[in-house]
Amino acid sequence: MEEIPALSKLKERKQMRRQVEVEQGLETLSRYLDGLFRVPGTGWRFGLDALIGLIPNYGDIATTLVSFYILIAGVRYGVPKITLLRMAINIAVDYGVGVIPVIGDAFDFVWKANKWNIELIRERATGRGKGTASDWIFIFVLIGILLAVLIASVVISLFIIVFLIRALAGGLDSL
């Protein structure tokens, strides 16, 4: 039975996407962030994302900013916009839960946003240098939204710290 030409082209594109090799620097960055260390006797790995994330708020901001590099690489590899959105959501969840004291620190040891984002690039990329102008605009809008969330969380953290300091100082004055 003869295949429909459009269907065979779809199969061909899917095979090409599976063959996209991600540059070694991105692989290394992902490994450092999400899988640098292995717990002996287990297959469980964690990376610098989990360790740097132990620094309240600022550690998560630092690793999120580094994760943006992988997100931008998605455009360079011609990843579709829906996949770029999924990659941005992975980063947002990593940051959003990661900033919660104690729970976020434990979460950072199991959530592997960078590793998953590299896999998404590998599976969905159309090839290096394939990003269009609209892809770049889309990604910078996504990064702008994520940066706004980062800045808002820092401002909220500062307000909470100032409120707690004032409450403690006011409570000590009444003693």
Number of C-alpha atoms within 10 A of each C-alpha: 3 5 8 8 9 9 10 12 12 11 12 11 15 15 12 15 19 14 15 17 15 18 10 9 9 16 16 13 20 25 20 17 23 24 21 15 14 12 9 8 6 7 7 12 16 21 20 21 30 25 16 19 27 20 15 17 19 15 19 27 22 15 21 23 15 16 23 20 13 22 25 19 21 32 28 20 21 21 26 16 16 9 18 25 15 14 23 24 16 19 24 19 13 25 25 16 17 28 26 14 14 12 11 21 22 16 17 27 20 15 21 23 25 31 19 16 24 22 14 17 29 20 18 23 28 24 21 17 12 15 20 12 10 11 20 15 11 16 21 13 12 18 17 12 14 20 17 12 15 21 13 12 16 16 12 12 15 12 12 12 12 12 12 12 12 12 12 11 11 11 10 9 8 6 5
